[in-house]
Amino acid sequence: MTGAELNEPCATCGESMAGYVSEAIAGHRLVWAVSMRCDGCGAALEIDDSGEMPAPVRAALVARVGLVRLHVEPESARGLRVPLLAVFRKQGMTYSEAIAAYNDIIAGGVAGTPAEMKLLAGLVNATGATPVLRVVV
């Protein structure tokens, strides 16, 4: 999946560097990449990471691919509160954040990039709950 175009000045010549952001799921983690090339001198920049995506890079990706909302019907999550909270805790959330995310996913859903939500949907599905994905318009 290719993200929105990025434009930055080239550190070498000052001309415009145009680039793209992509994200994918590798195993059980989200990976992202930025690929840029200078229009003037041809310099290239490639960044690959599986950590948190920098805000401007994520914004560029969202501008191109949009957001997806993941929701779990309360009936589907009945009796699965603790396993679902564990999903959020394993993502690095505090207890308070995990509880808020659980409440959000049951109430109206949580939004993220398509790959983020596909990864989360797999984790939610593994608890026995049934995730529902919808494109945010």
RAQUIFEN-V722740 format. One line per field, one symbol per residue. phi: phi as a letter, one per 30 degrees, with the letter a starting at -180 (. if undefined). Layout:
phi: ???
This chain:
phi: .ccddcbbddddbiddccabcbbacbicbdbbbbbbbdddciebbbbbabdddeedddddddddcicbccbbdeddceicedddddeddddjddeddddddddddddbjccadededdddddddeddjdcdbcbddc
